[in-house]
Amino acid sequence: MVRLEDTPIDPGALLAEFVRNRGDAGAVVNFTGLTRDATSGQPVSRLTLDAYPGWTEKVMAELEAETRARFDVIDVLAVHRWGVVEVGQPIVFVAVAAVHRRSAFEAADFLMDQLKTHAPFWKKEDGPDGSRWIEARPEDHADAARWIQPE
Amino acid sequence: MARVLMFGVLQDLAGWRTREIDTTSLSALTDLLMTEDAVLGERLSRPGVFAVVNQTMVRTDVILAPDDEVAFVPPVSGG
C-alpha cells in the first residue's frame, strides 16, 4: 500500500500497525527518512515537498508493484509526506514484511532507492541564505543503478 | 482549453500553478509557453524536464483535447 500524507506521520504508530497480527511473516524491515538540518554544509530550517496528487500516488504504486514482483515479500507499505516538513520530522516511512529477513532488507533498500529517483516529489529547502530547489544527488542515482539487472 | 500545471521550480519560475490554455498539441503549448516567458522556456527545454499528459509521462508530441491535463515536471527528488 502507498499513501501520500499532508500532515505529520508517526513512524512508531505506522510500524505498530504494520506488524500487528502478522503471523505469516518472520521479518519486518522498516526505514524512516527525516529532514536534516543541513545539506552539503548549508543550514536548512525547513523543507517543503511539492507533489502531484494523483500522479504521485500512481508512480508510488508502480514502484510498490515492482518491489513486490522482484522480491519474495508478503506486504509493503510506503507513506510519504508532502507540504511543509520541519527539521527532524519524518518525510518517508517504508516497511516490508517477508518470511525471511534477507528479502525484507533488500526490498526495503530497493524501494527507497526507487522512491529517491522516481517518485514525483520536488524538494525546496529554506535556510538563512534563502530557498533552493534540490534534486536527487548523483549518489541517489548510483544507489538506484545497483538494481539494474544485466540483459 | 487544456489544464496546464507547473511543479517544483517550474511553478516558482512561471509564477503560477495552474492555467487553462487554448492549445491543440503539446508542441504548440510548449512553443507558446517559451514565447511568453524566456526564462521559463529555457528551463522547460532542459534535460530531465518532462511533460505528463493525463498523468502519463510523454516523451513525444501528442494532440491535446480540450479536457486534457498537462503537467510540466522537473527532475524528481523523493524520499
gemmi code that builds the backbone of each chain (N, CA, C; Angstrom):
import gemmi

chains = {
    "A": [
        ("MET", (0.842, -1.187, 0.000), (0.000, 0.000, 0.000), (0.885, 1.248, 0.000)),
        ("VAL", (0.450, 2.274, -0.696), (1.175, 3.545, -0.665), (0.219, 4.633, -0.208)),
        ("ARG", (0.773, 5.631, 0.473), (-0.058, 6.742, 0.949), (0.722, 8.038, 0.840)),
        ("LEU", (0.002, 9.081, 0.475), (0.553, 10.434, 0.430), (-0.126, 11.220, 1.547)),
        ("GLU", (0.683, 11.813, 2.443), (0.120, 12.477, 3.632), (0.524, 13.947, 3.663)),
        ("ASP", (-0.424, 14.813, 3.957), (-0.091, 16.242, 4.065), (-0.026, 16.709, 5.521)),
        ("THR", (-0.088, 15.743, 6.457), (0.089, 16.064, 7.879), (1.188, 15.157, 8.435)),
        ("PRO", (1.785, 15.504, 9.609), (2.906, 14.719, 10.141), (2.579, 13.231, 10.260)),
        ("ILE", (3.580, 12.397, 9.985), (3.399, 10.954, 10.105), (4.149, 10.453, 11.330)),
        ("ASP", (3.658, 9.362, 11.923), (4.206, 8.800, 13.153), (4.762, 7.415, 12.825)),
        ("PRO", (6.100, 7.307, 12.609), (6.681, 6.020, 12.209), (6.394, 4.909, 13.215)),
        ("GLY", (6.397, 5.243, 14.522), (6.149, 4.229, 15.540), (4.761, 3.628, 15.397)),
        ("ALA", (3.783, 4.496, 15.195), (2.399, 4.026, 15.046), (2.234, 3.241, 13.751)),
        ("LEU", (2.890, 3.716, 12.679), (2.798, 3.008, 11.393), (3.411, 1.613, 11.502)),
        ("LEU", (4.561, 1.512, 12.221), (5.213, 0.212, 12.372), (4.363, -0.718, 13.237)),
        ("ALA", (3.811, -0.166, 14.334), (2.984, -0.995, 15.222), (1.800, -1.578, 14.457)),
        ("GLU", (1.183, -0.763, 13.620), (0.043, -1.238, 12.831), (0.493, -2.273, 11.799)),
        ("PHE", (1.675, -2.025, 11.221), (2.162, -2.915, 10.151), (2.490, -4.316, 10.679)),
        ("VAL", (3.018, -4.400, 11.911), (3.424, -5.714, 12.443), (2.278, -6.447, 13.151)),
        ("ARG", (1.156, -5.742, 13.356), (0.050, -6.346, 14.105), (-0.533, -7.543, 13.343)),
        ("ASN", (-0.790, -8.612, 14.063), (-1.434, -9.821, 13.520), (-0.702, -10.361, 12.293)),
        ("ARG", (0.611, -10.333, 12.347), (1.351, -10.765, 11.169), (2.030, -12.107, 11.443)),
        ("GLY", (1.243, -13.144, 11.579), (1.791, -14.471, 11.835), (2.475, -15.072, 10.623)),
        ("ASP", (2.188, -14.484, 9.446), (2.744, -15.046, 8.209), (4.193, -14.620, 7.970)),
        ("ALA", (4.630, -13.563, 8.622), (5.965, -13.026, 8.344), (6.942, -13.365, 9.466)),
        ("GLY", (8.168, -13.682, 9.079), (9.213, -13.875, 10.078), (10.098, -12.651, 10.195)),
        ("ALA", (9.890, -11.660, 9.313), (10.768, -10.483, 9.312), (10.002, -9.248, 8.848)),
        ("VAL", (10.214, -8.154, 9.553), (9.729, -6.839, 9.093), (10.904, -5.876, 9.165)),
        ("VAL", (11.189, -5.231, 8.040), (12.225, -4.205, 7.983), (11.538, -2.870, 7.741)),
        ("ASN", (11.965, -1.844, 8.485), (11.371, -0.522, 8.249), (12.435, 0.548, 8.171)),
        ("PHE", (12.116, 1.602, 7.428), (13.023, 2.730, 7.235), (12.233, 4.020, 7.398)),
        ("THR", (12.845, 4.979, 8.099), (12.246, 6.309, 8.216), (13.253, 7.342, 7.730)),
        ("GLY", (12.845, 8.179, 6.790), (13.676, 9.292, 6.342), (13.263, 10.557, 7.068)),
        ("LEU", (14.255, 11.326, 7.558), (13.983, 12.545, 8.321), (14.531, 13.772, 7.601)),
        ("THR", (13.982, 14.919, 7.915), (14.512, 16.178, 7.394), (15.783, 16.547, 8.154)),
        ("ARG", (16.901, 16.678, 7.405), (18.170, 17.078, 8.025), (18.211, 18.586, 8.270)),
        ("ASP", (19.109, 18.989, 9.191), (19.250, 20.431, 9.465), (20.297, 21.091, 8.574)),
        ("ALA", (20.902, 20.301, 7.667), (21.877, 20.882, 6.740), (22.020, 19.964, 5.528)),
        ("THR", (22.298, 20.552, 4.376), (22.607, 19.790, 3.172), (23.898, 20.337, 2.594)),
        ("SER", (24.893, 19.469, 2.445), (26.195, 19.871, 1.918), (26.741, 21.086, 2.670)),
        ("GLY", (26.566, 21.088, 3.986), (27.096, 22.160, 4.817), (26.228, 23.403, 4.886)),
        ("GLN", (25.143, 23.442, 4.106), (24.278, 24.621, 4.122), (23.103, 24.381, 5.079)),
        ("PRO", (22.917, 25.287, 6.051), (21.848, 25.078, 7.033), (20.466, 25.037, 6.378)),
        ("VAL", (19.632, 24.162, 6.911), (18.245, 24.039, 6.438), (17.330, 24.294, 7.628)),
        ("SER", (16.376, 25.199, 7.458), (15.443, 25.466, 8.553), (14.122, 24.734, 8.350)),
        ("ARG", (13.773, 24.476, 7.132), (12.571, 23.676, 6.858), (12.605, 23.197, 5.410)),
        ("LEU", (11.810, 22.140, 5.168), (11.746, 21.538, 3.848), (10.299, 21.588, 3.372)),
        ("THR", (10.114, 21.952, 2.118), (8.776, 21.903, 1.538), (8.793, 20.931, 0.377)),
        ("LEU", (7.902, 19.938, 0.436), (7.814, 18.950, -0.631), (6.594, 19.242, -1.484)),
        ("ASP", (6.855, 19.455, -2.763), (5.760, 19.582, -3.713), (5.465, 18.186, -4.257)),
        ("ALA", (4.212, 17.920, -4.576), (3.811, 16.639, -5.157), (2.683, 16.895, -6.139)),
        ("TYR", (2.345, 15.874, -6.908), (1.283, 15.960, -7.901), (0.238, 14.916, -7.517)),
        ("PRO", (-0.648, 15.273, -6.583), (-1.621, 14.284, -6.095), (-2.322, 13.592, -7.267)),
        ("GLY", (-2.412, 12.304, -7.177), (-2.947, 11.505, -8.282), (-1.801, 10.832, -9.004)),
        ("TRP", (-0.977, 11.614, -9.655), (0.162, 11.029, -10.372), (1.226, 10.532, -9.388)),
        ("THR", (1.461, 11.285, -8.319), (2.464, 10.857, -7.342), (2.091, 9.490, -6.754)),
        ("GLU", (0.825, 9.307, -6.354), (0.413, 8.009, -5.814), (0.496, 6.925, -6.882)),
        ("LYS", (0.163, 7.290, -8.125), (0.204, 6.315, -9.218), (1.627, 5.779, -9.403)),
        ("VAL", (2.612, 6.679, -9.422), (4.003, 6.244, -9.600), (4.471, 5.463, -8.368)),
        ("MET", (4.101, 5.929, -7.170), (4.479, 5.189, -5.957), (3.907, 3.774, -5.997)),
        ("ALA", (2.668, 3.627, -6.470), (2.050, 2.296, -6.551), (2.777, 1.429, -7.578)),
        ("GLU", (3.246, 2.031, -8.667), (4.027, 1.272, -9.658), (5.338, 0.789, -9.047)),
        ("LEU", (5.971, 1.646, -8.229), (7.228, 1.258, -7.581), (6.985, 0.159, -6.552)),
        ("GLU", (5.845, 0.243, -5.848), (5.495, -0.825, -4.910), (5.287, -2.143, -5.666)),
        ("ALA", (4.575, -2.078, -6.797), (4.308, -3.286, -7.582), (5.619, -3.896, -8.087)),
        ("GLU", (6.544, -3.042, -8.501), (7.838, -3.532, -8.969), (8.590, -4.223, -7.825)),
        ("THR", (8.496, -3.646, -6.634), (9.146, -4.241, -5.456), (8.553, -5.613, -5.150)),
        ("ARG", (7.226, -5.695, -5.191), (6.557, -6.974, -4.899), (6.894, -8.029, -5.950)),
        ("ALA", (7.025, -7.591, -7.219), (7.317, -8.545, -8.290), (8.760, -9.052, -8.199)),
        ("ARG", (9.627, -8.221, -7.686), (11.055, -8.527, -7.737), (11.554, -9.314, -6.522)),
        ("PHE", (10.898, -9.118, -5.390), (11.369, -9.753, -4.149), (10.272, -10.624, -3.554)),
        ("ASP", (10.703, -11.623, -2.783), (9.761, -12.547, -2.166), (9.261, -11.926, -0.864)),
        ("VAL", (8.257, -11.059, -0.984), (7.760, -10.336, 0.189), (6.257, -10.591, 0.371)),
        ("ILE", (5.807, -10.362, 1.583), (4.392, -10.590, 1.922), (3.605, -9.286, 1.851)),
        ("ASP", (4.216, -8.201, 2.323), (3.481, -6.937, 2.359), (4.473, -5.773, 2.263)),
        ("VAL", (3.986, -4.665, 1.714), (4.805, -3.463, 1.542), (3.962, -2.247, 1.902)),
        ("LEU", (4.555, -1.330, 2.650), (3.894, -0.059, 2.959), (4.881, 1.080, 2.711)),
        ("ALA", (4.437, 2.084, 1.980), (5.244, 3.300, 1.787), (4.355, 4.506, 2.038)),
        ("VAL", (4.743, 5.317, 3.025), (3.984, 6.526, 3.370), (4.906, 7.717, 3.165)),
        ("HIS", (4.482, 8.686, 2.373), (5.347, 9.816, 2.031), (4.631, 11.116, 2.358)),
        ("ARG", (5.361, 12.020, 3.009), (4.827, 13.351, 3.303), (4.895, 14.260, 2.089)),
        ("TRP", (3.999, 15.239, 2.049), (4.226, 16.383, 1.189), (3.759, 17.616, 1.945)),
        ("GLY", (4.093, 18.782, 1.436), (3.836, 20.014, 2.174), (5.066, 20.396, 2.982)),
        ("VAL", (4.865, 21.208, 4.020), (5.986, 21.684, 4.840), (6.362, 20.613, 5.860)),
        ("VAL", (7.659, 20.270, 5.898), (8.156, 19.283, 6.861), (9.284, 19.942, 7.654)),
        ("GLU", (9.085, 20.078, 8.953), (10.088, 20.752, 9.789), (11.302, 19.848, 9.995)),
        ("VAL", (12.444, 20.461, 10.342), (13.678, 19.706, 10.603), (13.425, 18.661, 11.698)),
        ("GLY", (13.921, 17.449, 11.448), (13.757, 16.365, 12.409), (12.484, 15.565, 12.228)),
        ("GLN", (11.593, 16.062, 11.373), (10.329, 15.355, 11.169), (10.464, 14.326, 10.048)),
        ("PRO", (9.667, 13.233, 10.133), (9.735, 12.197, 9.103), (9.209, 12.693, 7.747)),
        ("ILE", (9.926, 12.312, 6.694), (9.491, 12.577, 5.315), (8.869, 11.325, 4.718)),
        ("VAL", (9.495, 10.188, 5.001), (9.053, 8.943, 4.365), (9.191, 7.794, 5.348)),
        ("PHE", (8.246, 6.860, 5.255), (8.295, 5.626, 6.049), (8.036, 4.462, 5.104)),
        ("VAL", (8.939, 3.489, 5.138), (8.795, 2.281, 4.318), (8.887, 1.068, 5.225)),
        ("ALA", (7.976, 0.118, 5.059), (8.051, -1.146, 5.801), (7.803, -2.299, 4.838)),
        ("VAL", (8.550, -3.373, 5.042), (8.400, -4.570, 4.217), (8.341, -5.785, 5.126)),
        ("ALA", (7.368, -6.652, 4.895), (7.257, -7.915, 5.626), (7.580, -9.059, 4.681)),
        ("ALA", (8.339, -10.042, 5.198), (8.700, -11.201, 4.391), (8.838, -12.410, 5.320)),
        ("VAL", (8.914, -13.577, 4.728), (9.067, -14.788, 5.539), (10.436, -14.779, 6.210)),
        ("HIS", (11.458, -14.350, 5.450), (12.816, -14.294, 5.995), (13.414, -12.896, 5.797)),
        ("ARG", (14.425, -12.571, 6.609), (14.888, -11.183, 6.674), (15.561, -10.673, 5.400)),
        ("ARG", (16.307, -11.539, 4.677), (17.122, -11.048, 3.571), (16.276, -10.332, 2.523)),
        ("SER", (15.184, -10.962, 2.119), (14.355, -10.334, 1.084), (13.677, -9.073, 1.617)),
        ("ALA", (13.392, -9.034, 2.934), (12.786, -7.823, 3.511), (13.777, -6.658, 3.478)),
        ("PHE", (15.038, -6.926, 3.875), (16.070, -5.887, 3.812), (16.259, -5.396, 2.371)),
        ("GLU", (16.388, -6.342, 1.460), (16.672, -5.967, 0.068), (15.499, -5.204, -0.557)),
        ("ALA", (14.292, -5.639, -0.279), (13.120, -4.978, -0.864), (12.974, -3.552, -0.334)),
        ("ALA", (13.222, -3.366, 0.958), (13.122, -2.013, 1.530), (14.199, -1.101, 0.939)),
        ("ASP", (15.398, -1.643, 0.790), (16.512, -0.886, 0.201), (16.171, -0.497, -1.248)),
        ("PHE", (15.674, -1.463, -2.009), (15.295, -1.228, -3.404), (14.202, -0.167, -3.499)),
        ("LEU", (13.162, -0.312, -2.692), (12.039, 0.626, -2.780), (12.474, 2.043, -2.431)),
        ("MET", (13.342, 2.187, -1.421), (13.821, 3.537, -1.081), (14.633, 4.141, -2.226)),
        ("ASP", (15.483, 3.315, -2.852), (16.265, 3.829, -3.987), (15.353, 4.287, -5.115)),
        ("GLN", (14.264, 3.537, -5.350), (13.332, 3.915, -6.416), (12.556, 5.189, -6.054)),
        ("LEU", (12.150, 5.297, -4.789), (11.425, 6.500, -4.364), (12.304, 7.739, -4.517)),
        ("LYS", (13.591, 7.584, -4.166), (14.523, 8.723, -4.245), (14.669, 9.247, -5.670)),
        ("THR", (14.630, 8.338, -6.641), (14.967, 8.736, -8.012), (13.773, 8.764, -8.962)),
        ("HIS", (12.626, 8.181, -8.559), (11.491, 8.110, -9.487), (10.178, 8.682, -8.946)),
        ("ALA", (10.026, 8.789, -7.628), (8.740, 9.252, -7.102), (8.580, 10.751, -7.350)),
        ("PRO", (7.434, 11.174, -7.870), (7.230, 12.593, -8.202), (7.082, 13.489, -6.974)),
        ("PHE", (8.214, 13.881, -6.441), (8.271, 14.891, -5.377), (9.347, 15.894, -5.763)),
        ("TRP", (9.148, 17.119, -5.302), (10.132, 18.164, -5.557), (10.388, 18.868, -4.229)),
        ("LYS", (11.670, 18.973, -3.864), (12.037, 19.481, -2.531), (12.601, 20.887, -2.607)),
        ("LYS", (12.073, 21.724, -1.753), (12.626, 23.079, -1.611), (13.097, 23.256, -0.176)),
        ("GLU", (14.374, 23.605, -0.037), (14.930, 23.850, 1.285), (14.938, 25.347, 1.565)),
        ("ASP", (14.494, 25.706, 2.780), (14.605, 27.092, 3.245), (15.744, 27.161, 4.246)),
        ("GLY", (16.570, 28.178, 4.117), (17.665, 28.386, 5.059), (17.935, 29.865, 5.192)),
        ("PRO", (18.967, 30.224, 5.979), (19.275, 31.645, 6.189), (19.659, 32.370, 4.900)),
        ("ASP", (20.116, 31.621, 3.897), (20.511, 32.247, 2.631), (19.395, 32.232, 1.595)),
        ("GLY", (18.189, 31.866, 2.018), (17.070, 31.847, 1.084), (16.610, 30.423, 0.791)),
        ("SER", (15.864, 30.286, -0.308), (15.299, 28.991, -0.679), (16.040, 28.417, -1.870)),
        ("ARG", (16.100, 27.100, -1.936), (16.687, 26.453, -3.107), (15.980, 25.126, -3.361)),
        ("TRP", (15.700, 24.857, -4.641), (15.143, 23.571, -5.033), (16.292, 22.587, -5.154)),
        ("ILE", (16.088, 21.370, -4.651), (17.154, 20.371, -4.723), (16.680, 19.152, -5.506)),
        ("GLU", (17.615, 18.513, -6.179), (17.307, 17.322, -6.977), (17.991, 16.116, -6.353)),
        ("ALA", (17.598, 14.939, -6.833), (18.262, 13.722, -6.374), (19.762, 13.859, -6.630)),
        ("ARG", (20.580, 13.388, -5.671), (22.030, 13.512, -5.775), (22.581, 12.433, -6.704)),
        ("PRO", (23.787, 12.624, -7.233), (24.414, 11.556, -8.031), (24.486, 10.238, -7.257)),
        ("GLU", (24.695, 10.335, -5.934), (24.754, 9.124, -5.116), (23.424, 8.376, -5.128)),
        ("ASP", (22.311, 9.150, -5.173), (20.995, 8.507, -5.216), (20.824, 7.719, -6.509)),
        ("HIS", (21.270, 8.315, -7.611), (21.165, 7.611, -8.900), (22.101, 6.398, -8.933)),
        ("ALA", (23.287, 6.544, -8.314), (24.220, 5.409, -8.256), (23.617, 4.279, -7.423)),
        ("ASP", (22.947, 4.647, -6.311), (22.291, 3.626, -5.486), (21.228, 2.886, -6.298)),
        ("ALA", (20.415, 3.654, -7.029), (19.337, 3.035, -7.815), (19.899, 2.153, -8.925)),
        ("ALA", (21.054, 2.554, -9.478), (21.657, 1.796, -10.585), (22.153, 0.426, -10.130)),
        ("ARG", (22.359, 0.256, -8.810), (22.815, -1.050, -8.312), (21.827, -2.159, -8.640)),
        ("TRP", (20.545, -1.774, -8.833), (19.483, -2.771, -9.019), (19.230, -3.095, -10.483)),
        ("ILE", (19.920, -2.409, -11.379), (19.705, -2.676, -12.804), (20.327, -4.024, -13.134)),
        ("GLN", (19.495, -4.913, -13.653), (19.961, -6.267, -13.944), (20.529, -6.336, -15.347)),
        ("PRO", (21.638, -7.042, -15.531), (22.205, -7.176, -16.877), (21.229, -7.887, -17.805)),
        ("GLU", (21.268, -7.495, -19.074), (20.358, -8.110, -20.070), (20.652, -9.594, -20.179)),
    ],
    "B": [
        ("MET", (-9.850, 24.040, -23.958), (-8.799, 24.575, -23.097), (-8.157, 23.448, -22.307)),
        ("ALA", (-6.856, 23.275, -22.474), (-6.150, 22.272, -21.675), (-5.842, 22.877, -20.299)),
        ("ARG", (-5.861, 22.015, -19.301), (-5.490, 22.445, -17.949), (-3.990, 22.195, -17.806)),
        ("VAL", (-3.243, 23.269, -17.570), (-1.776, 23.177, -17.539), (-1.285, 23.409, -16.109)),
        ("LEU", (-0.396, 22.521, -15.642), (0.120, 22.615, -14.276), (1.646, 22.683, -14.284)),
        ("MET", (2.182, 23.420, -13.337), (3.639, 23.527, -13.161), (4.018, 23.032, -11.762)),
        ("PHE", (5.114, 22.281, -11.679), (5.546, 21.749, -10.390), (6.978, 22.173, -10.054)),
        ("GLY", (7.255, 22.182, -8.753), (8.599, 22.467, -8.267), (9.097, 23.818, -8.727)),
        ("VAL", (10.348, 23.841, -9.159), (10.985, 25.097, -9.567), (10.241, 25.739, -10.739)),
        ("LEU", (9.570, 24.920, -11.549), (8.848, 25.475, -12.702), (7.699, 26.374, -12.247)),
        ("GLN", (7.049, 25.997, -11.142), (5.976, 26.826, -10.610), (6.523, 28.173, -10.142)),
        ("ASP", (7.679, 28.136, -9.464), (8.292, 29.391, -8.999), (8.656, 30.289, -10.180)),
        ("LEU", (9.233, 29.701, -11.225), (9.641, 30.492, -12.396), (8.433, 31.046, -13.142)),
        ("ALA", (7.393, 30.209, -13.296), (6.211, 30.631, -14.055), (5.396, 31.664, -13.277)),
        ("GLY", (5.396, 31.517, -11.938), (4.566, 32.402, -11.124), (3.126, 31.934, -11.047)),
        ("TRP", (2.851, 30.724, -11.533), (1.507, 30.152, -11.420), (1.597, 28.632, -11.324)),
        ("ARG", (0.555, 28.046, -10.753), (0.482, 26.595, -10.592), (-0.388, 25.981, -11.694)),
        ("THR", (-1.526, 26.626, -11.955), (-2.496, 26.067, -12.892), (-3.027, 27.158, -13.808)),
        ("ARG", (-3.110, 26.831, -15.086), (-3.730, 27.750, -16.041), (-4.538, 26.960, -17.056)),
        ("GLU", (-5.600, 27.563, -17.556), (-6.343, 26.977, -18.671), (-5.806, 27.639, -19.938)),
        ("ILE", (-5.324, 26.833, -20.875), (-4.697, 27.384, -22.082), (-5.301, 26.717, -23.319)),
        ("ASP", (-5.654, 27.548, -24.278), (-6.226, 27.069, -25.532), (-5.091, 26.587, -26.432)),
        ("THR", (-5.043, 25.275, -26.688), (-3.948, 24.730, -27.489), (-4.404, 23.443, -28.170)),
        ("THR", (-3.634, 22.985, -29.146), (-4.029, 21.787, -29.888), (-3.044, 20.630, -29.731)),
        ("SER", (-1.835, 20.954, -29.322), (-0.837, 19.890, -29.184), (0.177, 20.279, -28.113)),
        ("LEU", (0.919, 19.276, -27.665), (1.935, 19.541, -26.652), (3.021, 20.467, -27.199)),
        ("SER", (3.398, 20.256, -28.450), (4.453, 21.113, -29.017), (3.976, 22.564, -29.158)),
        ("ALA", (2.711, 22.734, -29.542), (2.172, 24.093, -29.660), (2.113, 24.765, -28.287)),
        ("LEU", (1.729, 23.991, -27.293), (1.664, 24.522, -25.924), (3.064, 24.933, -25.448)),
        ("THR", (4.039, 24.053, -25.658), (5.403, 24.348, -25.230), (5.944, 25.587, -25.947)),
        ("ASP", (5.683, 25.683, -27.249), (6.124, 26.858, -28.009), (5.517, 28.134, -27.435)),
        ("LEU", (4.227, 28.079, -27.118), (3.534, 29.244, -26.564), (4.173, 29.670, -25.235)),
        ("LEU", (4.414, 28.693, -24.365), (4.991, 28.997, -23.049), (6.396, 29.581, -23.192)),
        ("MET", (7.172, 29.054, -24.160), (8.538, 29.548, -24.370), (8.521, 30.969, -24.929)),
        ("THR", (7.544, 31.262, -25.770), (7.426, 32.604, -26.340), (7.014, 33.611, -25.272)),
        ("GLU", (6.110, 33.179, -24.399), (5.600, 34.058, -23.340), (6.672, 34.418, -22.323)),
        ("ASP", (7.522, 33.417, -21.998), (8.432, 33.588, -20.867), (9.757, 32.877, -21.196)),
        ("ALA", (10.760, 33.642, -21.541), (12.031, 33.063, -21.988), (12.741, 32.304, -20.866)),
        ("VAL", (12.628, 32.813, -19.628), (13.304, 32.150, -18.502), (12.663, 30.787, -18.240)),
        ("LEU", (11.331, 30.781, -18.201), (10.609, 29.515, -18.032), (10.899, 28.594, -19.223)),
        ("GLY", (10.904, 29.167, -20.420), (11.151, 28.387, -21.628), (12.499, 27.695, -21.612)),
        ("GLU", (13.507, 28.413, -21.137), (14.848, 27.816, -21.065), (14.848, 26.631, -20.113)),
        ("ARG", (14.145, 26.769, -18.993), (14.104, 25.681, -18.020), (13.307, 24.491, -18.563)),
        ("LEU", (12.213, 24.783, -19.291), (11.396, 23.694, -19.855), (12.181, 22.858, -20.860)),
        ("SER", (13.176, 23.484, -21.503), (13.923, 22.765, -22.538), (15.122, 22.001, -21.981)),
        ("ARG", (15.341, 22.089, -20.670), (16.498, 21.395, -20.085), (16.259, 19.884, -20.020)),
        ("PRO", (17.361, 19.104, -20.081), (17.224, 17.646, -19.906), (16.610, 17.348, -18.537)),
        ("GLY", (15.785, 16.340, -18.494), (15.197, 15.943, -17.215), (13.870, 16.602, -16.921)),
        ("VAL", (13.466, 17.577, -17.751), (12.147, 18.191, -17.592), (11.192, 17.497, -18.574)),
        ("PHE", (10.075, 16.995, -18.028), (9.155, 16.212, -18.846), (7.747, 16.753, -18.758)),
        ("ALA", (6.943, 16.351, -19.751), (5.511, 16.632, -19.715), (4.775, 15.362, -19.304)),
        ("VAL", (3.742, 15.557, -18.521), (2.885, 14.456, -18.082), (1.474, 14.800, -18.546)),
        ("VAL", (0.935, 13.989, -19.456), (-0.392, 14.261, -20.018), (-1.378, 13.252, -19.442)),
        ("ASN", (-2.392, 13.756, -18.789), (-3.400, 12.909, -18.138), (-2.725, 11.844, -17.257)),
        ("GLN", (-1.726, 12.301, -16.521), (-0.999, 11.503, -15.525), (-0.196, 10.357, -16.139)),
        ("THR", (0.225, 10.527, -17.387), (1.156, 9.596, -18.011), (2.293, 10.404, -18.629)),
        ("MET", (3.538, 10.014, -18.298), (4.682, 10.751, -18.837), (4.762, 10.552, -20.345)),
        ("VAL", (4.981, 11.635, -21.093), (5.100, 11.521, -22.549), (6.458, 12.074, -22.982)),
        ("ARG", (7.016, 11.450, -23.994), (8.336, 11.861, -24.483), (8.284, 12.285, -25.937)),
        ("THR", (7.085, 12.275, -26.511), (6.920, 12.733, -27.893), (5.766, 13.721, -27.926)),
        ("ASP", (5.561, 14.365, -29.069), (4.450, 15.300, -29.193), (3.128, 14.525, -29.179)),
        ("VAL", (2.113, 15.128, -28.588), (0.787, 14.496, -28.590), (-0.265, 15.564, -28.891)),
        ("ILE", (-1.365, 15.131, -29.520), (-2.513, 16.005, -29.742), (-3.235, 16.197, -28.407)),
        ("LEU", (-3.656, 17.417, -28.140), (-4.341, 17.695, -26.877), (-5.814, 17.993, -27.117)),
        ("ALA", (-6.666, 17.319, -26.352), (-8.104, 17.580, -26.377), (-8.428, 18.641, -25.326)),
        ("PRO", (-9.577, 19.283, -25.441), (-9.903, 20.385, -24.530), (-9.867, 20.018, -23.045)),
        ("ASP", (-10.192, 18.778, -22.704), (-10.230, 18.414, -21.290), (-8.925, 17.807, -20.788)),
        ("ASP", (-7.892, 17.788, -21.608), (-6.642, 17.152, -21.197), (-5.923, 17.968, -20.115)),
        ("GLU", (-5.205, 17.228, -19.266), (-4.401, 17.868, -18.225), (-2.929, 17.659, -18.570)),
        ("VAL", (-2.187, 18.752, -18.632), (-0.764, 18.685, -18.985), (0.050, 19.263, -17.830)),
        ("ALA", (0.944, 18.446, -17.297), (1.811, 18.926, -16.223), (3.245, 18.972, -16.722)),
        ("PHE", (3.967, 20.002, -16.346), (5.403, 20.079, -16.631), (6.137, 19.830, -15.315)),
        ("VAL", (7.048, 18.826, -15.358), (7.700, 18.402, -14.115), (9.222, 18.421, -14.266)),
        ("PRO", (9.910, 19.023, -13.298), (11.384, 18.984, -13.290), (11.861, 17.650, -12.712)),
        ("PRO", (13.179, 17.408, -12.689), (13.692, 16.166, -12.104), (13.182, 15.976, -10.671)),
        ("VAL", (12.854, 14.732, -10.335), (12.219, 14.463, -9.040), (13.268, 14.221, -7.951)),
        ("SER", (12.815, 14.322, -6.703), (13.678, 14.035, -5.557), (12.804, 13.606, -4.386)),
        ("GLY", (12.424, 12.322, -4.390), (11.601, 11.822, -3.291), (12.451, 11.330, -2.133)),
        ("GLY", (11.788, 10.733, -1.150), (12.456, 10.092, -0.015), (13.104, 11.030, 0.959)),
    ],
}
model = gemmi.Model(1)
for chain_id, residues in chains.items():
    chain = gemmi.Chain(chain_id)
    for i, (resn, *xyz) in enumerate(residues, 1):
        res = gemmi.Residue()
        res.name, res.seqid = resn, gemmi.SeqId(i, " ")
        for name, pos in zip(("N", "CA", "C"), xyz):
            atom = gemmi.Atom()
            atom.name, atom.element = name, gemmi.Element(name[0])
            atom.pos, atom.b_iso = gemmi.Position(*pos), 0.0
            res.add_atom(atom)
        chain.add_residue(res)
    model.add_chain(chain)
structure = gemmi.Structure()
structure.add_model(model)
structure.setup_entities()
